[in-house]
Amino acid sequence: MNATSRSAVIRQPQDAETIGAGKPVSVRLLIDSNEAGGSSSTVEVTMARGADGATPHYHTLSDELFYVADGELQVMAGDKIVTVGAGGALVVPKFMPHAFGAAPDSSARLLIALTPGVERHDYFHFLERLAQGQATPADIDQAQKDYDNYFLDAPQWWAERNANRA
């Protein structure tokens, strides 16, 4: 396949759907795997000061790139919990447990890209339905498989997050 056989995928700001606008955490759906020929899935996440982003989980198919555009992001990556400031980035390899939230004294805005891509935008629609009571916790097992997002217990993450709230 040569470089000219695929087209560039472009999403203008006004064309990106936002889930959770006006809430402590919002997600702008940028470009999904089906649009990018499977190469990546991208979203922009905005979190209010100290807001929790994603609970501890891992992926089996993709590495995950985080680029912090504004503020500070607190991240669990494996057994490390670190804070990454604006302009910083990290890559979490597949199978590594991870979680993230805005640092306790900061808001955060970040770009997340899964590579190779998996269908992620419908995952955020699922989470919205779950929050609105339109999906049940029993649906989570199938959603984990459908969207390659497997939740796990990480007491050290919650201990750190809760200590910062005290």
Solvent accessible surface area in square Angstrom, and as a share of the most:
residue,aa,sasa,rsa
1,M,186,0.83
2,N,101,0.52
3,A,102,0.79
4,T,120,0.70
5,S,70,0.45
6,R,123,0.45
7,S,98,0.63
8,A,87,0.67
9,V,56,0.32
10,I,126,0.64
11,R,71,0.26
12,Q,89,0.40
13,P,94,0.59
14,Q,146,0.65
15,D,89,0.46
16,A,14,0.11
17,E,87,0.39
18,T,58,0.34
19,I,18,0.09
20,G,14,0.13
21,A,73,0.56
22,G,90,0.86
23,K,124,0.53
24,P,87,0.55
25,V,43,0.25
26,S,18,0.12
27,V,14,0.08
28,R,59,0.22
29,L,7,0.03
30,L,31,0.15
31,I,33,0.17
32,D,7,0.04
33,S,8,0.05
34,N,111,0.57
35,E,68,0.30
36,A,9,0.07
37,G,57,0.55
38,G,30,0.29
39,S,52,0.34
40,S,24,0.15
41,S,4,0.02
42,T,23,0.13
43,V,7,0.04
44,E,22,0.10
45,V,5,0.03
46,T,57,0.33
47,M,1,0.00
48,A,50,0.39
49,R,164,0.60
50,G,17,0.16
51,A,13,0.10
52,D,51,0.26
53,G,27,0.26
54,A,27,0.21
55,T,59,0.34
56,P,3,0.02
57,H,5,0.02
58,Y,57,0.22
59,H,3,0.01
60,T,37,0.21
61,L,102,0.51
62,S,1,0.01
63,D,51,0.26
64,E,6,0.03
65,L,62,0.31
66,F,1,0.00
67,Y,89,0.34
68,V,0,0.00
69,A,30,0.23
70,D,65,0.34
71,G,26,0.25
72,E,75,0.34
73,L,0,0.00
74,Q,8,0.03
75,V,0,0.00
76,M,0,0.00
77,A,19,0.15
78,G,17,0.16
79,D,129,0.67
80,K,135,0.57
81,I,50,0.25
82,V,66,0.38
83,T,74,0.43
84,V,22,0.13
85,G,33,0.32
86,A,64,0.50
87,G,52,0.50
88,G,22,0.21
89,A,60,0.46
90,L,32,0.16
91,V,91,0.52
92,V,2,0.01
93,P,61,0.39
94,K,95,0.40
95,F,123,0.51
96,M,62,0.28
97,P,48,0.30
98,H,2,0.01
99,A,0,0.00
100,F,12,0.05
101,G,0,0.00
102,A,0,0.00
103,A,4,0.03
104,P,44,0.28
105,D,114,0.59
106,S,19,0.12
107,S,57,0.37
108,A,3,0.02
109,R,88,0.32
110,L,1,0.01
111,L,62,0.31
112,I,11,0.06
113,A,9,0.07
114,L,4,0.02
115,T,61,0.36
116,P,82,0.52
117,G,12,0.12
118,V,22,0.13
119,E,73,0.33
120,R,15,0.06
121,H,22,0.10
122,D,78,0.40
123,Y,12,0.04
124,F,27,0.11
125,H,47,0.21
126,F,12,0.05
127,L,59,0.30
128,E,56,0.25
129,R,98,0.36
130,L,44,0.22
131,A,89,0.69
132,Q,99,0.44
133,G,62,0.59
134,Q,126,0.56
135,A,11,0.09
136,T,71,0.41
137,P,103,0.65
138,A,86,0.67
139,D,60,0.31
140,I,45,0.23
141,D,92,0.48
142,Q,102,0.45
143,A,6,0.05
144,Q,28,0.13
145,K,128,0.54
146,D,82,0.42
147,Y,34,0.13
148,D,4,0.02
149,N,3,0.01
150,Y,54,0.21
151,F,79,0.33
152,L,55,0.27
153,D,119,0.62
154,A,4,0.03
155,P,86,0.54
156,Q,79,0.35
157,W,1,0.01
158,W,78,0.28
159,A,64,0.50
160,E,65,0.29
161,R,5,0.02
162,N,82,0.42
163,A,70,0.54
164,N,60,0.31
165,R,123,0.45
166,A,128,0.99
